[in-house]
C-alpha cells in the first residue's frame, strides 16, 4: 500500500501548491489572449504570402526549364 500513501501525499502537495498560486485577473487573460490571436493572424497572413510567392516562383522555374 506504499503507492496509496505516495498518491495521497502527491495530491496533498498539489492542493497546497495550487493555494499558493496567484492566478491572473480576467482583464490580463483577455488582453494576452487578444495579443495571441492578433499575432496568429499576422503570422498566418505572412506564411500564406510566402507560400503563395514561392509557389509562383516554383511554377515559373518548372515552366522555364521545360
MARKOL-309384 format. One record per atom (N, C-alpha, C): residue number from 1; y, x, z; atom name. Coordinates in pm, 1 decimal. Atoms other than C-alpha are relative to their C-alpha. Layout:
N
<r num="NUM" py="Y" px="X" pz="Z" atome="CA"/>
...
END
This chain:
66
<r num="1" py="-119.6" px="81.5" pz="0.0" atome="N"/>
<r num="1" py="0.0" px="0.0" pz="0.0" atome="CA"/>
<r num="1" py="126.6" px="86.3" pz="0.0" atome="C"/>
<r num="2" py="-116.3" px="-88.9" pz="6.3" atome="N"/>
<r num="2" py="227.4" px="301.9" pz="-39.0" atome="CA"/>
<r num="2" py="97.7" px="-43.9" pz="-109.4" atome="C"/>
<r num="3" py="-86.8" px="43.3" pz="109.3" atome="N"/>
<r num="3" py="360.4" px="168.8" pz="-370.0" atome="CA"/>
<r num="3" py="86.1" px="-118.6" pz="41.6" atome="C"/>
<r num="4" py="-74.3" px="116.7" pz="-47.2" atome="N"/>
<r num="4" py="466.8" px="-151.2" pz="-193.0" atome="CA"/>
<r num="4" py="121.0" px="43.2" pz="81.7" atome="C"/>
<r num="5" py="-110.9" px="-49.2" pz="-81.4" atome="N"/>
<r num="5" py="680.7" px="36.5" pz="61.5" atome="CA"/>
<r num="5" py="104.3" px="70.2" pz="-85.8" atome="C"/>
<r num="6" py="-93.3" px="-68.7" pz="89.1" atome="N"/>
<r num="6" py="831.3" px="253.3" pz="-212.0" atome="CA"/>
<r num="6" py="80.5" px="-100.6" pz="-83.1" atome="C"/>
<r num="7" py="-69.1" px="103.2" pz="77.5" atome="N"/>
<r num="7" py="915.1" px="-58.2" pz="-414.4" atome="CA"/>
<r num="7" py="106.6" px="-69.1" pz="84.7" atome="C"/>
<r num="8" py="-96.0" px="64.5" pz="-90.7" atome="N"/>
<r num="8" py="1082.9" px="-224.9" pz="-114.9" atome="CA"/>
<r num="8" py="118.3" px="92.5" pz="24.9" atome="C"/>
<r num="9" py="-107.1" px="-97.2" pz="-22.9" atome="N"/>
<r num="9" py="1281.8" px="92.1" pz="-41.6" atome="CA"/>
<r num="9" py="88.7" px="12.0" pz="-123.0" atome="C"/>
<r num="10" py="-76.3" px="-10.5" pz="123.7" atome="N"/>
<r num="10" py="1386.4" px="118.9" pz="-405.5" atome="CA"/>
<r num="10" py="95.9" px="-117.4" pz="-14.9" atome="C"/>
<r num="11" py="-84.2" px="117.1" pz="16.3" atome="N"/>
<r num="11" py="1516.9" px="-237.9" pz="-418.3" atome="CA"/>
<r num="11" py="107.2" px="-9.0" pz="108.3" atome="C"/>
<r num="12" py="-102.5" px="-4.8" pz="-104.6" atome="N"/>
<r num="12" py="1697.9" px="-198.5" pz="-86.1" atome="CA"/>
<r num="12" py="111.3" px="97.0" pz="-38.6" atome="C"/>
<r num="13" py="-100.4" px="-96.9" pz="43.4" atome="N"/>
<r num="13" py="1872.4" px="109.8" pz="-225.0" atome="CA"/>
<r num="13" py="81.3" px="-52.5" pz="-117.8" atome="C"/>
<r num="14" py="-72.0" px="60.2" pz="112.3" atome="N"/>
<r num="14" py="1961.5" px="-78.3" pz="-543.3" atome="CA"/>
<r num="14" py="104.1" px="-98.3" pz="50.8" atome="C"/>
<r num="15" py="-93.5" px="98.4" pz="-56.2" atome="N"/>
<r num="15" py="2121.4" px="-359.6" pz="-342.5" atome="CA"/>
<r num="15" py="114.8" px="70.8" pz="69.8" atome="C"/>
<r num="16" py="-104.7" px="-74.5" pz="-69.9" atome="N"/>
<r num="16" py="2311.8" px="-109.7" pz="-127.1" atome="CA"/>
<r num="16" py="95.6" px="64.4" pz="-100.5" atome="C"/>
<r num="17" py="-85.0" px="-64.2" pz="101.5" atome="N"/>
<r num="17" py="2440.4" px="73.4" pz="-436.2" atome="CA"/>
<r num="17" py="86.1" px="-102.4" pz="-72.1" atome="C"/>
<r num="18" py="-78.6" px="104.8" pz="65.7" atome="N"/>
<r num="18" py="2549.6" px="-250.0" pz="-602.8" atome="CA"/>
<r num="18" py="113.4" px="-50.1" pz="87.7" atome="C"/>
<r num="19" py="-107.1" px="41.7" pz="-91.0" atome="N"/>
<r num="19" py="2751.5" px="-339.7" pz="-292.6" atome="CA"/>
<r num="19" py="115.2" px="99.6" pz="0.0" atome="C"/>
<r num="20" py="-104.9" px="-102.3" pz="3.5" atome="N"/>
<r num="20" py="2942.4" px="-9.2" pz="-323.3" atome="CA"/>
<r num="20" py="70.1" px="8.5" pz="-135.0" atome="C"/>
<r num="21" py="-55.3" px="-7.7" pz="134.7" atome="N"/>
<r num="21" py="3012.6" px="-60.0" pz="-692.8" atome="CA"/>
<r num="21" py="128.7" px="-79.9" pz="-9.4" atome="C"/>
<r num="22" py="-123.0" px="74.7" pz="27.7" atome="N"/>
<r num="22" py="3364.0" px="-156.6" pz="-797.4" atome="CA"/>
<r num="22" py="-8.0" px="-49.1" pz="-143.8" atome="C"/>
<r num="23" py="12.0" px="60.6" pz="131.4" atome="N"/>
<r num="23" py="3349.7" px="-395.8" pz="-1089.3" atome="CA"/>
<r num="23" py="138.6" px="-17.6" pz="-59.8" atome="C"/>
<r num="24" py="-132.3" px="15.5" pz="62.0" atome="N"/>
<r num="24" py="3634.8" px="-413.5" pz="-1343.0" atome="CA"/>
<r num="24" py="46.8" px="-145.3" pz="4.6" atome="C"/>
<r num="25" py="-58.2" px="134.5" pz="2.2" atome="N"/>
<r num="25" py="3870.6" px="-708.0" pz="-1342.9" atome="CA"/>
<r num="25" py="-19.7" px="-61.2" pz="-139.0" atome="C"/>
<r num="26" py="22.2" px="70.9" pz="125.4" atome="N"/>
<r num="26" py="3843.4" px="-972.7" pz="-1615.0" atome="CA"/>
<r num="26" py="95.7" px="47.9" pz="-108.9" atome="C"/>
<r num="27" py="-96.5" px="-45.2" pz="99.7" atome="N"/>
<r num="27" py="4161.5" px="-852.8" pz="-1788.4" atome="CA"/>
<r num="27" py="-39.0" px="135.9" pz="-57.2" atome="C"/>
<r num="28" py="44.3" px="-130.6" pz="48.1" atome="N"/>
<r num="28" py="4023.6" px="-497.6" pz="-1812.5" atome="CA"/>
<r num="28" py="-117.8" px="-15.2" pz="-95.3" atome="C"/>
<r num="29" py="117.1" px="22.9" pz="85.8" atome="N"/>
<r num="29" py="3695.9" px="-622.4" pz="-1958.7" atome="CA"/>
<r num="29" py="44.0" px="-57.7" pz="-134.1" atome="C"/>
<r num="30" py="-48.5" px="61.5" pz="123.5" atome="N"/>
<r num="30" py="3877.8" px="-838.8" pz="-2212.7" atome="CA"/>
<r num="30" py="74.5" px="101.9" pz="-85.8" atome="C"/>
<r num="31" py="-75.6" px="-100.4" pz="73.8" atome="N"/>
<r num="31" py="4110.2" px="-553.3" pz="-2308.8" atome="CA"/>
<r num="31" py="-88.9" px="103.6" pz="-66.0" atome="C"/>
<r num="32" py="88.8" px="-101.1" pz="58.5" atome="N"/>
<r num="32" py="3837.0" px="-295.6" pz="-2359.9" atome="CA"/>
<r num="32" py="-91.0" px="-60.5" pz="-106.4" atome="C"/>
<r num="33" py="81.8" px="66.8" pz="101.6" atome="N"/>
<r num="33" py="3622.9" px="-547.6" pz="-2549.1" atome="CA"/>
<r num="33" py="79.8" px="-17.9" pz="-128.0" atome="C"/>
<r num="34" py="-86.1" px="14.9" pz="117.1" atome="N"/>
<r num="34" py="3915.4" px="-616.4" pz="-2782.6" atome="CA"/>
<r num="34" py="14.3" px="132.2" pz="-73.9" atome="C"/>
<r num="35" py="-12.0" px="-131.7" pz="62.6" atome="N"/>
<r num="35" py="3961.1" px="-244.0" pz="-2844.4" atome="CA"/>
<r num="35" py="-128.2" px="36.0" pz="-73.9" atome="C"/>
<r num="36" py="128.1" px="-31.6" pz="63.6" atome="N"/>
<r num="36" py="3591.3" px="-203.2" pz="-2922.1" atome="CA"/>
<r num="36" py="-18.8" px="-81.3" pz="-127.7" atome="C"/>
<r num="37" py="16.4" px="84.9" pz="118.7" atome="N"/>
<r num="37" py="3588.9" px="-496.7" pz="-3166.2" atome="CA"/>
<r num="37" py="92.1" px="46.0" pz="-112.6" atome="C"/>
<r num="38" py="-94.1" px="-48.5" pz="101.6" atome="N"/>
<r num="38" py="3900.5" px="-370.4" pz="-3347.4" atome="CA"/>
<r num="38" py="-48.6" px="132.2" pz="-58.5" atome="C"/>
<r num="39" py="50.7" px="-128.7" pz="48.4" atome="N"/>
<r num="39" py="3756.7" px="-17.6" pz="-3369.3" atome="CA"/>
<r num="39" py="-122.3" px="-20.4" pz="-89.4" atome="C"/>
<r num="40" py="118.7" px="28.2" pz="80.6" atome="N"/>
<r num="40" py="3430.9" px="-160.4" pz="-3503.8" atome="CA"/>
<r num="40" py="39.9" px="-45.5" pz="-139.8" atome="C"/>
<r num="41" py="-45.1" px="46.1" pz="130.7" atome="N"/>
<r num="41" py="3614.4" px="-340.7" pz="-3785.1" atome="CA"/>
<r num="41" py="64.3" px="111.6" pz="-80.3" atome="C"/>
<r num="42" py="-62.2" px="-113.3" pz="70.0" atome="N"/>
<r num="42" py="3818.8" px="-30.1" pz="-3870.0" atome="CA"/>
<r num="42" py="-107.0" px="92.6" pz="-56.2" atome="C"/>
<r num="43" py="107.2" px="-86.6" pz="47.1" atome="N"/>
<r num="43" py="3505.4" px="184.5" pz="-3892.8" atome="CA"/>
<r num="43" py="-82.6" px="-67.3" pz="-109.5" atome="C"/>
<r num="44" py="76.8" px="71.9" pz="102.7" atome="N"/>
<r num="44" py="3324.6" px="-84.9" pz="-4092.9" atome="CA"/>
<r num="44" py="73.3" px="2.8" pz="-133.3" atome="C"/>
<r num="45" py="-79.1" px="-3.4" pz="123.8" atome="N"/>
<r num="45" py="3607.9" px="-102.0" pz="-4347.3" atome="CA"/>
<r num="45" py="0.4" px="140.9" pz="-58.3" atome="C"/>
<r num="46" py="1.8" px="-138.6" pz="46.6" atome="N"/>
<r num="46" py="3621.8" px="278.4" pz="-4367.7" atome="CA"/>
<r num="46" py="-133.5" px="35.3" pz="-63.5" atome="C"/>
<r num="47" py="132.2" px="-32.0" pz="53.5" atome="N"/>
<r num="47" py="3246.7" px="312.2" pz="-4417.0" atome="CA"/>
<r num="47" py="-28.6" px="-77.0" pz="-128.4" atome="C"/>
<r num="48" py="15.8" px="76.5" pz="122.9" atome="N"/>
<r num="48" py="3249.1" px="34.7" pz="-4676.9" atome="CA"/>
<r num="48" py="73.9" px="68.4" pz="-115.0" atome="C"/>
<r num="49" py="-78.7" px="-66.1" pz="104.0" atome="N"/>
<r num="49" py="3525.3" px="213.3" pz="-4870.3" atome="CA"/>
<r num="49" py="-66.0" px="130.2" pz="-44.7" atome="C"/>
<r num="50" py="66.2" px="-125.5" pz="35.0" atome="N"/>
<r num="50" py="3344.5" px="547.7" pz="-4857.3" atome="CA"/>
<r num="50" py="-127.6" px="-28.3" pz="-79.1" atome="C"/>
<r num="51" py="124.6" px="34.3" pz="69.6" atome="N"/>
<r num="51" py="3013.5" px="389.4" pz="-4960.9" atome="CA"/>
<r num="51" py="29.1" px="-51.3" pz="-140.1" atome="C"/>
<r num="52" py="-35.5" px="54.9" pz="129.8" atome="N"/>
<r num="52" py="3176.5" px="197.5" pz="-5244.4" atome="CA"/>
<r num="52" py="48.7" px="110.5" pz="-93.8" atome="C"/>
<r num="53" py="-51.0" px="-110.3" pz="80.7" atome="N"/>
<r num="53" py="3362.3" px="506.2" pz="-5367.9" atome="CA"/>
<r num="53" py="-108.7" px="95.8" pz="-43.8" atome="C"/>
<r num="54" py="110.8" px="-89.1" pz="35.6" atome="N"/>
<r num="54" py="3055.1" px="726.0" pz="-5356.3" atome="CA"/>
<r num="54" py="-96.2" px="-66.8" pz="-97.9" atome="C"/>
<r num="55" py="84.1" px="72.8" pz="95.3" atome="N"/>
<r num="55" py="2858.8" px="455.4" pz="-5537.5" atome="CA"/>
<r num="55" py="57.6" px="6.0" pz="-139.9" atome="C"/>
<r num="56" py="-65.3" px="-9.0" pz="130.7" atome="N"/>
<r num="56" py="3112.6" px="453.9" pz="-5820.4" atome="CA"/>
<r num="56" py="-14.3" px="140.9" pz="-56.6" atome="C"/>
<r num="57" py="14.9" px="-138.1" pz="46.3" atome="N"/>
<r num="57" py="3106.2" px="834.3" pz="-5839.5" atome="CA"/>
<r num="57" py="-143.2" px="28.9" pz="-43.8" atome="C"/>
<r num="58" py="140.1" px="-20.4" pz="33.8" atome="N"/>
<r num="58" py="2726.5" px="831.8" pz="-5845.3" atome="CA"/>
<r num="58" py="-32.0" px="-63.4" pz="-135.5" atome="C"/>
<r num="59" py="25.3" px="67.3" pz="127.3" atome="N"/>
<r num="59" py="2716.8" px="578.1" pz="-6128.9" atome="CA"/>
<r num="59" py="65.0" px="75.3" pz="-116.2" atome="C"/>
<r num="60" py="-67.0" px="-76.2" pz="105.0" atome="N"/>
<r num="60" py="2968.7" px="780.2" pz="-6328.4" atome="CA"/>
<r num="60" py="-72.7" px="130.4" pz="-27.7" atome="C"/>
<r num="61" py="73.5" px="-124.6" pz="18.4" atome="N"/>
<r num="61" py="2772.8" px="1100.5" pz="-6271.0" atome="CA"/>
<r num="61" py="-129.7" px="-24.4" pz="-75.0" atome="C"/>
<r num="62" py="123.9" px="33.9" pz="70.1" atome="N"/>
<r num="62" py="2449.2" px="934.9" pz="-6385.2" atome="CA"/>
<r num="62" py="30.1" px="-29.6" pz="-146.5" atome="C"/>
<r num="63" py="-37.1" px="35.1" pz="138.5" atome="N"/>
<r num="63" py="2624.0" px="795.4" pz="-6694.8" atome="CA"/>
<r num="63" py="44.9" px="124.7" pz="-76.0" atome="C"/>
<r num="64" py="-51.6" px="-121.2" pz="63.0" atome="N"/>
<r num="64" py="2788.3" px="1132.5" pz="-6769.1" atome="CA"/>
<r num="64" py="-112.8" px="94.7" pz="-41.7" atome="C"/>
<r num="65" py="107.2" px="-97.4" pz="26.1" atome="N"/>
<r num="65" py="2465.6" px="1335.9" pz="-6755.1" atome="CA"/>
<r num="65" py="-117.7" px="-59.8" pz="-77.2" atome="C"/>
<r num="66" py="107.6" px="59.0" pz="79.4" atome="N"/>
<r num="66" py="2252.1" px="1096.2" pz="-6962.0" atome="CA"/>
<r num="66" py="9.0" px="40.7" pz="-142.7" atome="C"/>
END
